Amino acid sequence: MAKFKFSLDVLLKVNTLKKKQAEGEYAKAQKELDRQLAVLSELLNEYRGVTSDMGHLTAKGTTVNYIKLYSFYSDSLQRRIKSQEQVVAQAMNNLDAIKARLIGLIREINVLSEMKERQYYQYRMEMEKRHQKVVDEYAGYKIYRQGGLINGKV
């Protein structure tokens, strides 16, 4: 009996390796996105604190220099926040691209696995037919050697 060999086995193995690689890239991209979101959150919290402090200082009464200083720092934080929002958007786009590639690879692997199962089923059916043919030929030969049909009836 010939051993079963899936005709697209190499492609299935390559796609499986690509899937593992893409899973690693996805995890790495997810960590990077989480890190960038944490930086954005820290900047937003700092901005809220600065605006709150500025409100308290103006209520108590302060000099114009302190208000200018807080204003410049507040503007600087707003620019950093906008910049960080762009970094987060880029990280999200990267994550989405990797996710789409990963989903495509998973679909390809599923299709190839299904094809492999079908080919294996066909292989098993063919082997069963060959086996049955050999058994039938052997039984026919045995009957012929005994000189006719079973119980001596021709």
Buried (B, 14 or more C-beta within 10 A) or exposed (E): EEEBEBEBEEBBEBBBEBBEEBBEBBEEBBEBBEEBBEBBEEBBEBBEEBEEBBEEBEEEEBEEEEEEEBEEBBEEBEEBBEEBBEBBEEBBEBBEEBBEBBEBBBEBBEEBBEBBEEBEEEBEEEEEEEEEEEEEEEEEEEEEEEEEEEEEEE
